[in-house]
Amino acid sequence: MFNQARSKLMKTIRRVAFSSLAVAVLFGPGGCAEMSAQDKSTSIDAGADAIGVANLPDGSSVGTVGGAPVGGVIGHDVGKK
């Protein structure tokens, strides 16, 4: 009985994750249309760093929240070129 409930929960989590990803892919690029190259670089690096830190073996929400601004600052400086 426990395995059935767990299986149903995992399917629901996958469905929600896939739906969220689909929405982000469909609507995300439209939000960046008016951004400068520096702004795009800042947002991309902030997101990439937050995801990277969250996927570390001991990744915590504190590390993710701390990693996003660091990535944003790096992206901002790289995008100045």
C-alpha positions in Angstrom: 0.0 0.0 0.0 2.8 2.4 0.8 4.5 1.7 -2.5 1.3 2.6 -4.4 1.0 5.9 -2.6 4.7 6.7 -3.2 4.4 5.8 -6.9 1.3 8.1 -7.3 3.2 10.9 -5.6 6.2 10.5 -7.8 4.0 10.6 -10.9 2.4 13.8 -9.7 5.7 15.4 -9.0 7.0 14.5 -12.5 3.8 15.9 -14.1 4.1 19.2 -12.2 7.9 19.4 -12.9 7.3 18.8 -16.6 4.4 21.3 -16.8 6.5 23.9 -15.1 9.4 23.3 -17.5 7.1 23.5 -20.5 5.6 26.9 -19.3 9.1 28.3 -18.7 10.3 27.2 -22.2 7.2 28.6 -23.9 7.0 31.9 -22.1 10.6 32.5 -21.0 12.1 33.8 -24.2 9.3 36.4 -24.7 10.3 38.0 -21.4 13.9 38.5 -22.6 13.1 40.1 -25.9 13.7 43.7 -24.8 16.7 42.9 -22.6 20.2 44.1 -23.4 23.0 41.6 -23.8 24.3 42.5 -20.4 20.9 42.0 -18.7 20.6 38.6 -20.5 24.0 37.5 -19.3 23.2 38.6 -15.8 20.0 36.6 -15.6 21.4 33.5 -17.3 24.4 33.3 -15.0 22.3 33.9 -11.9 19.9 31.1 -12.9 22.7 28.8 -13.9 24.6 29.4 -10.6 21.5 28.9 -8.5 20.7 25.6 -10.3 24.4 24.5 -10.0 24.6 25.1 -6.3 21.2 23.4 -5.7 22.4 20.2 -7.4 25.6 19.9 -5.3 25.5 16.8 -3.0 24.9 18.9 0.1 23.0 21.7 -1.8 20.8 23.6 0.5 18.4 26.5 -0.1 20.8 28.8 1.7 23.5 27.9 -0.9 21.1 28.3 -3.7 20.0 31.8 -2.5 23.6 32.7 -2.0 24.7 31.4 -5.3 22.2 33.3 -7.5 23.6 36.7 -6.6 27.1 35.6 -7.1 26.2 34.3 -10.6 24.4 37.5 -11.3 27.4 39.6 -10.5 29.6 37.4 -12.6 27.2 37.6 -15.5 26.8 41.4 -15.2 30.6 41.8 -15.4 31.0 39.4 -18.3 28.1 41.0 -20.2 29.8 44.4 -20.2 31.9 43.6 -23.2 
